[in-house]
Amino acid sequence: MKKFLIGCLLVGTAITATAAKKIGIDRIEPANWFVGMKNPQVQLMVYGAGIRDVENVTTDYPGVRIDSLVRLDSPNYLLIYMNVKDAQPGTMSLKFKSQTSNLKPQSFELKAREKKGEERKGFDISDVLYLLMPDRFAQGSHHQPQIKGMNRYKEDRTAPSLRHGGDLEGLMEHLDYFTDLGVTALWFTPILENNSPDQDQWATYHGYATTNYYQVDPRFGTNEQYCQLIDACHQKSLKVVMDMIFNHCGFEHPWVKDMPSKDWFNLSDWLKESGGTSDSRNTSFLQTSYKLTPILDPYASAVDRRETVEGWFVSTMPDLNQRNPHLMRYLIQNSKWWIETAGIDGIRMDTYPYAFAEPMAQWMQELSEEYPNFNTVGETWVTVPAYTATWQDDGGKRKERSYLKTVMDFSFQEALDSCKHEDTDAWWRGYNRIYNSFVYDYLYPNSSSVMAFIDNHDTNRFLEDGQDSLMLKQALALLLTVNRIPQLYYGTEIMMNGTKAVTDGNVRKDFPGGFPGDSHNAFTEQGRTKAENDMFRWLSRLLHWRQNNSLITKGKMTQFIPHNGVYVVARQYQGRTVMTILNGTIQPATFEVTRYKEMIGNAKRGKDVPTGLYYDLSRDHKLKPRQTLVLEF
């Protein structure tokens, strides 16, 4: 009996060993590639049980050469590096040689590019970006409240931190709204798959916990619908900016449960110890300090630097290690694939300085070489201009170039946030803060390629819980006339408000009229209130005036130190002038024309762009409390 049991055990072990050698292929990323790229090498990540153990991969497709196979720590991944420099468009066959498994050849398509790299033009100072959250903007008429195969979730519009059901079809149905308003580019918060279970403390409705870099979240729609949406935007002269995240991914990404290599993540020991299971979220891990200064601080300690770049944002977002060359190649290719596949016009890179600087510069350099007229904006959330300027390409005293063309001006946003609560005095308060921020524009290699904004999805809305239309007009007038790429946040044009005091969801409310059953429809003039229409019309006139206006895109900027509460910024180009005049107090003030004679010259009168009213420029003008003028002459 004992010998029988031992024999059974030995047989079972042999069967298990044989089964363990069984090899399969689940998928290949990317699913296709493009010929004619300046970098002809392509990395294919093959997923499948035991795929690492294939002996060889070959193809007889003309012009394609298999350069190398990379076998990672996990047996369930294989990286194929191949060169397609001399290949023509078509479908190739990849043959996998294995002694233990009969693997079918895998088809892989090489596509022709729709445009040359230099023909892809990104956003710039001539544009106005409109930031929106697809989940909170509009729901299409064919929306499905539950998608099979997705982890547990619920759509509940009464819960600020759960999904609300907006989708790509809803956006498609409202494109005329954007053109009526006068914006020229749409920036969507991430639209890629975020397959996380529905729990308030781990909510990912915002999209910043990617679980599939090549797939649109099915709750928003399909890859095909995303491409169709971008095509429709282009037909209406609207650009599309894609939000990407290289710093971290979502906890439900396959990489988390089965790490390709031990150094795929920062603090991968945490994953190894926890087993990488979904219930390991509560295990202790290194939390980021959220402080970006150690990256540039010449006196920074090692522990501070490590907490910034290797710490996790939250337990649902494992921190990726961009110093792993194979991971970084995957991410670089992914951004190129979306440019070629969907025709996006720009990228907004989330949490830019939290990732390792050298690999990110490599990514930016490759994009710049392949797409010299494309643009990427990096989120650089520090309110000191010297810090922000250092991240722009060739900025500051950095030893290495960043190749990043556009950075976000958090100094401008912070200064305006203070301005709205105080009168402009003779020294530091009010618009002196804005003046003192622009003073440091000499630090930027290209100040016209800096993105300014008054609020976004991560800040309190500009109006907070109020309805101060006068202050909002001042902020918008300034935003749209200074030497910056302006970004608006959805709903600002109809005075949507809210703060983060209780939850971030309160600054990410649904756009009124975007969902079935809404009693208030702000998409139409008839559905908006009088106050909403007044603000919409005022802003729309300014936005349409700004379009293709060389005075804004090329004009020299001059600012005047706030005088008696009045702050003036002017732009001049080829004999034309626009002056933005702000009474920065809650008291009447005087616009003294003689003080601004160098801008006014011999002009007799100026037209206020938003209202169409004319003002005599030969005499002083009494300004009402918080009055705004945008005078063109």
MARZAPA-781497 format. One record per residue (C-alpha): residue number from 1; residue in three letters; x, y, z. Coordinates in steps of 0.2 Angstrom, whole numbers, plus 5000, padded with zeros to 4 digits. Each point is the difference from the previous one (the first is absolute). Layout:
// residues N
NUM|ALA|X|Y|Z
...
END
This chain:
// residues 633
1|MET|5000|5000|5000
2|LYS|5014|5012|5004
3|LYS|5009|4996|4984
4|PHE|4983|5003|4991
5|LEU|4998|5017|5008
6|ILE|5018|5005|4996
7|GLY|4998|4995|4982
8|CYS|4984|5010|4999
9|LEU|5009|5015|5007
10|LEU|5014|4998|4987
11|VAL|4988|4998|4986
12|GLY|4990|5016|5006
13|THR|5016|5009|5001
14|ALA|5005|4995|4982
15|ILE|4983|5005|4994
16|THR|5001|5017|5009
17|ALA|5017|5003|4993
18|THR|4994|4996|4982
19|ALA|4985|5012|5002
20|ALA|5012|5013|5007
21|LYS|5009|5000|4983
22|LYS|4984|5003|4990
23|ILE|5002|5017|4991
24|GLY|4986|5012|4994
25|ILE|4998|5017|4993
26|ASP|4987|5011|5006
27|ARG|5004|5017|4991
28|ILE|5013|5010|4993
29|GLU|5003|5019|5003
30|PRO|4999|5010|4990
31|ALA|4988|4991|4988
32|ASN|5007|5009|4985
33|TRP|5014|5012|4995
34|PHE|5004|5012|4987
35|VAL|5014|5001|4986
36|GLY|5010|5015|4996
37|MET|5004|5005|5018
38|LYS|5017|5008|5004
39|ASN|5003|4987|5013
40|PRO|4997|4984|4991
41|GLN|5001|4989|5015
42|VAL|4984|4993|5007
43|GLN|4998|4991|5017
44|LEU|4986|4987|5001
45|MET|4995|4995|5017
46|VAL|4992|4982|4999
47|TYR|4989|4995|5015
48|GLY|4997|4981|5003
49|ALA|5003|4986|5012
50|GLY|5018|4994|4998
51|ILE|5003|5011|4985
52|ARG|5017|5004|5006
53|ASP|5006|4983|4996
54|VAL|4997|5000|4982
55|GLU|5017|4996|4991
56|ASN|4999|5011|4985
57|VAL|4989|5013|4991
58|THR|5001|5002|4981
59|THR|4992|5008|4986
60|ASP|5003|5000|4981
61|TYR|4991|5016|4997
62|PRO|5011|5011|4988
63|GLY|5009|5014|5008
64|VAL|4997|4994|5018
65|ARG|5015|4994|5011
66|ILE|4998|4992|5017
67|ASP|5013|5009|5010
68|SER|4999|4991|5017
69|LEU|4989|4991|5013
70|VAL|4999|5007|5018
71|ARG|4995|4987|5013
72|LEU|4994|5009|5016
73|ASP|4999|4993|5018
74|SER|4982|4995|4998
75|PRO|4998|4985|4988
76|ASN|4984|5007|4993
77|TYR|5008|5014|4990
78|LEU|5011|5001|4985
79|LEU|5007|5016|4992
80|ILE|5004|4999|4981
81|TYR|5010|5014|4993
82|MET|4999|5001|4981
83|ASN|5006|5012|4987
84|VAL|4987|5005|4986
85|LYS|5011|5013|4991
86|ASP|4999|4993|4983
87|ALA|4982|4993|5002
88|GLN|4985|5004|4990
89|PRO|4982|5001|5007
90|GLY|4992|4983|5001
91|THR|4996|4986|5012
92|MET|5015|4989|5006
93|SER|5000|4983|5009
94|LEU|5010|4997|5016
95|LYS|5005|4982|5003
96|PHE|5003|4994|5017
97|LYS|5011|4985|5002
98|SER|4997|4989|5015
99|GLN|5004|4982|5004
100|THR|4985|4998|5013
101|SER|4986|5009|4991
102|ASN|4993|5002|4983
103|LEU|4999|5019|4998
104|LYS|4990|5007|4986
105|PRO|5009|5014|4990
106|GLN|4994|5017|5005
107|SER|4995|5013|4988
108|PHE|5007|5018|5002
109|GLU|4995|5014|4989
110|LEU|5012|5014|4994
111|LYS|4990|5015|4995
112|ALA|5004|5015|4989
113|ARG|5000|5017|5009
114|GLU|4986|5012|4996
115|LYS|5012|5015|5002
116|LYS|5019|5003|5001
117|GLY|5005|5004|5018
118|GLU|5004|5018|4996
119|GLU|4982|5002|4993
120|ARG|4993|4997|5017
121|LYS|4997|5018|5008
122|GLY|4997|5001|5018
123|PHE|4992|5013|5011
124|ASP|5008|5017|5003
125|ILE|4997|5017|5006
126|SER|4987|5002|4986
127|ASP|4989|4987|5009
128|VAL|4989|5001|5015
129|LEU|4998|4983|5008
130|TYR|4984|4994|5008
131|LEU|5003|4987|5014
132|LEU|4986|4988|5003
133|MET|4997|4984|5009
134|PRO|4991|4988|4989
135|ASP|4991|4991|5014
136|ARG|4992|5016|5006
137|PHE|4997|5009|4983
138|ALA|4986|4992|4990
139|GLN|4992|4983|4997
140|GLY|4997|4993|4983
141|SER|4983|4994|4995
142|HIS|5006|4982|4998
143|HIS|5009|4999|5017
144|GLN|5000|4983|5010
145|PRO|5000|5002|5019
146|GLN|5009|4983|5002
147|ILE|5014|4993|4989
148|LYS|5003|4982|5001
149|GLY|5018|4994|5005
150|MET|5004|5016|5010
151|ASN|5003|4999|5019
152|ARG|4986|5005|5012
153|TYR|4994|5017|4997
154|LYS|4984|5011|5001
155|GLU|4995|5016|4992
156|ASP|4992|5011|5013
157|ARG|4999|5019|4996
158|THR|4996|5004|5018
159|ALA|5017|4993|5006
160|PRO|5014|5013|4996
161|SER|5013|4986|5000
162|LEU|4992|4987|4989
163|ARG|4997|4999|4982
164|HIS|4987|5011|4992
165|GLY|4998|4992|4983
166|GLY|5007|5013|4988
167|ASP|5008|4993|4984
168|LEU|5008|5003|4983
169|GLU|4983|5000|4991
170|GLY|4994|5014|5011
171|LEU|5015|5010|4995
172|MET|4997|4997|4982
173|GLU|4982|5006|5002
174|HIS|5005|5017|5007
175|LEU|5015|5005|4989
176|ASP|4990|5015|4993
177|TYR|5000|5007|5018
178|PHE|5019|5001|5000
179|THR|5001|5009|4983
180|ASP|4986|5012|5006
181|LEU|5009|5004|5016
182|GLY|5016|5003|4990
183|VAL|5013|4989|5007
184|THR|5012|4991|4988
185|ALA|5006|4985|5009
186|LEU|4993|4987|5011
187|TRP|5010|4991|5014
188|PHE|4991|4985|5008
189|THR|5006|4993|5016
190|PRO|5006|4982|4997
191|ILE|4988|4989|4989
192|LEU|5010|4984|5001
193|GLU|4994|4985|5009
194|ASN|4999|5002|5019
195|ASN|4993|4983|5006
196|SER|5000|5003|5018
197|PRO|4986|4994|5012
198|ASP|4988|5013|5006
199|GLN|5005|5006|5017
200|ASP|5000|5018|5006
201|GLN|5017|4999|5008
202|TRP|5007|4993|4984
203|ALA|4989|5009|4988
204|THR|5008|5001|4982
205|TYR|4986|5008|4990
206|HIS|5013|5014|4997
207|GLY|5009|4988|4989
208|TYR|5018|5002|5007
209|ALA|5002|4982|5005
210|THR|5003|4992|4982
211|THR|4998|4981|4999
212|ASN|5002|4998|4981
213|TYR|5010|5013|4990
214|TYR|4993|4994|4983
215|GLN|4982|5000|5004
216|VAL|4987|5014|5003
217|ASP|4990|4996|5015
218|PRO|4984|4990|4994
219|ARG|4989|5011|5011
220|PHE|5005|5015|4989
221|GLY|5000|4991|4984
222|THR|5012|4991|4988
223|ASN|5016|5004|4992
224|GLU|4990|5002|4984
225|GLN|4989|5013|5008
226|TYR|5014|5010|5007
227|CYS|5008|5001|4982
228|GLN|4983|5005|4993
229|LEU|4998|5013|5013
230|ILE|5017|5007|4996
231|ASP|4996|5000|4981
232|ALA|4984|5010|5004
233|CYS|5010|5012|5011
234|HIS|5012|5003|4986
235|GLN|4986|5003|4988
236|LYS|4994|5014|5011
237|SER|5018|5007|5002
238|LEU|5001|4994|5018
239|LYS|5017|4992|5006
240|VAL|5000|4985|5012
241|VAL|5013|4999|5015
242|MET|5002|4983|5007
243|ASP|5003|4998|5019
244|MET|5014|4987|5004
245|ILE|5008|4993|5016
246|PHE|5017|4993|4999
247|ASN|5003|5002|5019
248|HIS|4988|4986|5006
249|CYS|4987|4988|4994
250|GLY|4984|4993|5008
251|PHE|5001|4986|5013
252|GLU|4990|4988|4988
253|HIS|5012|5001|4986
254|PRO|5007|4983|4996
255|TRP|5017|5006|5003
256|VAL|4996|5001|5019
257|LYS|4994|4982|5003
258|ASP|5014|4993|4989
259|MET|5015|5012|5000
260|PRO|5009|4999|4983
261|SER|5017|5003|5010
262|LYS|5005|5003|5017
263|ASP|5004|5018|4997
264|TRP|4984|5004|4989
265|PHE|4993|5010|5015
266|ASN|5008|5011|5013
267|LEU|4999|4990|5016
268|SER|4997|4984|4991
269|ASP|5005|4991|5016
270|TRP|4983|5006|5007
271|LEU|4991|4991|4986
272|LYS|5010|4985|5002
273|GLU|4997|4999|5019
274|SER|4981|5003|4998
275|GLY|4998|4988|4986
276|GLY|4994|5014|4989
277|THR|4982|4995|5004
278|SER|4986|5013|5001
279|ASP|4998|4998|5019
280|SER|5018|5006|5002
281|ARG|4995|5018|4998
282|ASN|5000|5002|5018
283|THR|5018|4994|5002
284|SER|5012|5014|5005
285|PHE|5010|5008|4985
286|LEU|5010|5016|4998
287|GLN|4988|5015|4997
288|THR|5006|5014|4990
289|SER|5003|5016|5009
290|TYR|4992|5009|4986
291|LYS|5014|5013|5001
292|LEU|5009|5003|4983
293|THR|5014|5011|5007
294|PRO|5012|4987|5004
295|ILE|5002|4995|4982
296|LEU|5009|5017|4997
297|ASP|5006|5005|5017
298|PRO|5019|5000|5000
299|TYR|5000|4996|5019
300|ALA|4986|4986|4999
301|SER|5002|4985|5011
302|ALA|5000|4982|4992
303|VAL|4984|4996|5010
304|ASP|4991|5015|4994
305|ARG|5004|4997|4982
306|ARG|4995|4982|5001
307|GLU|4983|5004|5008
308|THR|4996|5011|4986
309|VAL|5005|4989|4985
310|GLU|4997|4983|5007
311|GLY|4986|5003|5012
312|TRP|4982|4995|4995
313|PHE|4986|5012|4998
314|VAL|4988|4989|5008
315|SER|4998|4981|5002
316|THR|4990|4998|4984
317|MET|5014|5007|4989
318|PRO|5017|4990|5000
319|ASP|5014|5011|4996
320|LEU|5009|4995|4983
321|ASN|5019|4999|4999
322|GLN|5004|5010|4984
323|ARG|5018|4995|5002
324|ASN|4996|4983|4994
325|PRO|5004|5002|4982
326|HIS|4987|4987|4994
327|LEU|4986|5009|5009
328|MET|5005|5017|4994
329|ARG|5001|4993|4982
330|TYR|4982|4993|5002
331|LEU|4994|5017|5006
332|ILE|5009|5010|4986
333|GLN|4993|4989|4987
334|ASN|4982|5001|5008
335|SER|5000|5019|4998
336|LYS|5006|4999|4982
337|TRP|4987|4986|4996
338|TRP|4986|5012|5006
339|ILE|5006|5014|4990
340|GLU|5001|4989|4984
341|THR|4984|4991|5004
342|ALA|4988|5013|5006
343|GLY|5008|5016|4994
344|ILE|5001|5009|5016
345|ASP|5007|5018|5000
346|GLY|5009|5000|5016
347|ILE|5004|4992|5017
348|ARG|4997|5005|5017
349|MET|5012|4990|5011
350|ASP|4994|4998|5018
351|THR|5011|5002|5015
352|TYR|5015|5003|4989
353|PRO|5014|5004|5013
354|TYR|4995|4985|5010
355|ALA|5007|4988|4987
356|PHE|5019|4998|4998
357|ALA|5007|5015|4989
358|GLU|5012|4991|4989
359|PRO|4988|4987|4992
360|MET|4986|5014|4999
361|ALA|5013|5011|4990
362|GLN|5003|4985|4989
363|TRP|4982|4998|4996
364|MET|4998|5019|4996
365|GLN|5016|5000|4989
366|GLU|4993|4985|4990
367|LEU|4983|5009|4998
368|SER|5008|5016|4995
369|GLU|5011|4991|4987
370|GLU|4985|4990|4993
371|TYR|4987|5014|5001
372|PRO|5010|5017|5001
373|ASN|4984|5010|5000
374|PHE|4990|4990|5012
375|ASN|4998|5006|5018
376|THR|5000|4993|5018
377|VAL|4996|5009|5016
378|GLY|5006|4993|5016
379|GLU|4992|5002|5017
380|THR|5013|5009|5010
381|TRP|4990|5005|5016
382|VAL|5012|5012|5009
383|THR|4995|5018|5002
384|VAL|5017|5008|4998
385|PRO|5004|5006|4982
386|ALA|5018|4995|5002
387|TYR|4995|4982|5003
388|THR|4988|4999|4986
389|ALA|5012|5008|4987
390|THR|5013|4987|5004
391|TRP|4989|4986|4993
392|GLN|4998|5009|4984
393|ASP|5012|4995|4986
394|ASP|5017|5008|5003
395|GLY|4993|5009|5015
396|GLY|5010|5005|5016
397|LYS|5017|4992|5004
398|ARG|4995|4982|4997
399|LYS|5015|4989|4993
400|GLU|4988|4990|4989
401|ARG|4987|5007|4988
402|SER|4982|4995|5004
403|TYR|4994|5002|4982
404|LEU|4983|5005|5008
405|LYS|4992|5014|4990
406|THR|4986|5005|5012
407|VAL|4999|5001|5019
408|MET|4985|5005|5010
409|ASP|5000|5017|5009
410|PHE|4994|4997|5018
411|SER|5007|5016|5005
412|PHE|4987|5009|4990
413|GLN|4986|4990|5007
414|GLU|5006|5002|5018
415|ALA|5002|5019|4998
416|LEU|4982|5002|4993
417|ASP|4993|4989|5013
418|SER|5007|5013|5013
419|CYS|4995|5015|4989
420|LYS|4982|4996|5001
421|HIS|4999|5001|5019
422|GLU|5010|5017|5002
423|ASP|5001|5017|4993
424|THR|5015|5006|4990
425|ASP|5011|5011|5010
426|ALA|5016|5010|4997
427|TRP|5011|4985|5003
428|TRP|4997|4982|5002
429|ARG|4981|4996|5000
430|GLY|4988|4997|4986
431|TYR|5006|5001|4982
432|ASN|5018|5004|5007
433|ARG|5001|4981|5002
434|ILE|4996|4998|4981
435|TYR|5013|5014|4996
436|ASN|5013|4992|5011
437|SER|4997|4983|4992
438|PHE|5002|5006|4982
439|VAL|5016|5009|5005
440|TYR|5009|4984|5000
441|ASP|4995|4995|4982
442|TYR|5018|5003|4995
443|LEU|5004|4983|5008
444|TYR|4990|4991|4987
445|PRO|5008|4995|4984
446|ASN|4983|5003|4991
447|SER|4987|5009|5011
448|SER|4987|4999|4986
449|SER|5001|4981|5002
450|VAL|4994|5000|5018
451|MET|4983|4995|5004
452|ALA|4990|5011|5012
453|PHE|4983|4996|5008
454|ILE|4989|5007|5014
455|ASP|4994|4983|5006
456|ASN|5000|4981|4995
457|HIS|4993|4983|5006
458|ASP|5013|5000|5015
459|THR|4996|5017|5007
460|ASN|4986|5009|5007
461|ARG|4989|5008|4986
462|PHE|5004|5018|4998
463|LEU|4983|5006|5007
464|GLU|5002|4988|5015
465|ASP|4982|5000|5007
466|GLY|4996|5017|4994
467|GLN|4994|5009|4984
468|ASP|5012|5015|4998
469|SER|4998|5003|4982
470|LEU|5010|5016|5000
471|MET|5016|4992|5007
472|LEU|4997|4985|4988
473|LYS|5000|5012|4985
474|GLN|5016|5008|5006
475|ALA|5009|4983|5002
476|LEU|4994|4994|4983
477|ALA|5004|5016|4991
478|LEU|5018|4999|5007
479|LEU|5002|4982|4996
480|LEU|4995|5002|4982
481|THR|5010|5016|4996
482|VAL|5017|4996|5008
483|ASN|5015|4991|4993
484|ARG|4994|4983|5004
485|ILE|4991|4985|4993
486|PRO|4983|5001|5009
487|GLN|4991|4985|5007
488|LEU|4982|5001|5006
489|TYR|4991|4988|5011
490|TYR|4983|4993|4995
491|GLY|4985|5010|5006
492|THR|5010|5016|5004
493|GLU|4990|5008|4986
494|ILE|4984|4997|5009
495|MET|5007|5004|5018
496|MET|5001|4983|5007
497|ASN|5007|5000|5017
498|GLY|5006|4988|5014
499|THR|5014|4997|5012
500|LYS|5010|4985|5005
501|ALA|4996|5002|5019
502|VAL|4990|4984|5001
503|THR|5005|4991|4984
504|ASP|5009|5003|4984
505|GLY|4983|4994|4992
506|ASN|4993|5017|5004
507|VAL|5011|5009|4988
508|ARG|4996|4987|4987
509|LYS|4981|5001|4999
510|ASP|4990|4995|4985
511|PHE|4998|5012|4986
512|PRO|4981|5005|5001
513|GLY|4990|4993|4985
514|GLY|5013|4987|4996
515|PHE|4990|4985|5008
516|PRO|4982|4993|4998
517|GLY|4988|5008|5012
518|ASP|5010|5016|5002
519|SER|4987|5014|5003
520|HIS|5013|5013|4996
521|ASN|5008|5000|4983
522|ALA|5015|5012|4999
523|PHE|5005|4994|4982
524|THR|4987|5012|4993
525|GLU|4996|5018|5001
526|GLN|4982|4996|5004
527|GLY|5005|4988|5014
528|ARG|5012|5012|5009
529|THR|4996|5012|5013
530|LYS|5002|5019|4997
531|ALA|5016|5000|5010
532|GLU|5007|4985|4991
533|ASN|4996|5008|4983
534|ASP|5008|5016|5005
535|MET|5016|4992|5004
536|PHE|5000|4988|4986
537|ARG|4997|5014|4987
538|TRP|5013|5011|5008
539|LEU|5013|4986|5000
540|SER|4995|4994|4983
541|ARG|5003|5017|4992
542|LEU|5018|5001|5007
543|LEU|5004|4982|4995
544|HIS|4994|5003|4982
545|TRP|5010|5016|4999
546|ARG|5015|4991|5006
547|GLN|5000|4987|4987
548|ASN|5013|5002|4986
549|ASN|5004|5017|5008
550|SER|5018|5004|4997
551|LEU|4999|5014|5013
552|ILE|4999|4986|5013
553|THR|5011|4987|4992
554|LYS|5014|5011|4995
555|GLY|4998|5017|5009
556|LYS|5012|5006|5012
557|MET|4994|5001|5018
558|THR|5002|5015|5011
559|GLN|4994|5000|5018
560|PHE|4998|5015|5012
561|ILE|5003|5000|5018
562|PRO|4982|5001|5008
563|HIS|4997|5019|5003
564|ASN|4986|5006|5012
565|GLY|4992|4982|4999
566|VAL|5001|4999|4981
567|TYR|5010|4987|4991
568|VAL|5003|5001|4981
569|VAL|5007|4987|4988
570|ALA|5003|5005|4982
571|ARG|5004|4990|4984
572|GLN|5006|5009|4984
573|TYR|5003|4993|4983
574|GLN|5002|5009|4983
575|GLY|4992|5016|5006
576|ARG|4986|4992|5009
577|THR|4997|5000|5019
578|VAL|4989|4992|5013
579|MET|5000|5006|5018
580|THR|4993|4989|5014
581|ILE|4995|5012|5014
582|LEU|4995|4993|5017
583|ASN|4993|5010|5014
584|GLY|5007|4989|5014
585|THR|4990|5007|5014
586|ILE|4982|5000|5006
587|GLN|5000|5019|4999
588|PRO|4999|5012|4985
589|ALA|5017|5003|4992
590|THR|5007|5011|4986
591|PHE|5008|4995|4984
592|GLU|5012|5014|4997
593|VAL|5004|5001|4981
594|THR|5016|5010|5002
595|ARG|5008|4986|5010
596|TYR|4998|4988|4985
597|LYS|5004|5012|4986
598|GLU|5014|4989|4994
599|MET|4987|4987|4996
600|ILE|4986|5011|4994
601|GLY|5010|5012|4989
602|ASN|4989|5010|4989
603|ALA|4985|4988|5001
604|LYS|4984|5009|5003
605|ARG|4989|4986|5006
606|GLY|5000|4982|5004
607|LYS|4987|4986|4998
608|ASP|4996|4989|5015
609|VAL|5001|4983|4992
610|PRO|4987|4990|5011
611|THR|4987|5014|5000
612|GLY|5003|5009|4983
613|LEU|4999|5017|5009
614|TYR|5012|5014|4995
615|TYR|5011|5010|5013
616|ASP|5008|5017|4997
617|LEU|5018|4999|5002
618|SER|5003|5018|5001
619|ARG|4994|5002|5018
620|ASP|5000|4991|5017
621|HIS|4987|4987|5004
622|LYS|4991|4996|5016
623|LEU|5000|4981|5002
624|LYS|4986|4991|5010
625|PRO|5005|4988|5014
626|ARG|5009|4985|4992
627|GLN|4996|5006|4983
628|THR|5009|4992|4985
629|LEU|5004|5008|4983
630|VAL|5009|4991|4986
631|LEU|5003|5015|4988
632|GLU|5006|4997|4982
633|PHE|5006|5015|4989
END
